[in-house]
Amino acid sequence: MTPGAQTTFDEKTRAECLQRHAKGDWGDLDDEDKRLNTRSVSTGGRLMSSYTIGDKELWVVTEADRSVTTLLLPEEY
């Protein structure tokens, strides 16, 4: 997790977003990005979720090889 994600969101919120991401709930992505994620689940591509909490956004990104999942703010990408 990046410093911004850690200081902006509490542990409960971060855990809830991570659980949603792991279950295939991609959050606030548009339909095309959701379709790409669904395809990436079976083909091994990168996965990305976006969750709006209040006036802030939290991204969750899992690398294609599934070795790392990172929670970050969009401006930290």
Secondary structure, 3 states (H helix, E strand, C coil): CCHHHHHHCCHHHHHHHHHHHHCCCCECCCHHHHHHHHHHHHHCCCEEEEEEECCEEEEEEECCCCCCEEEECHHHC
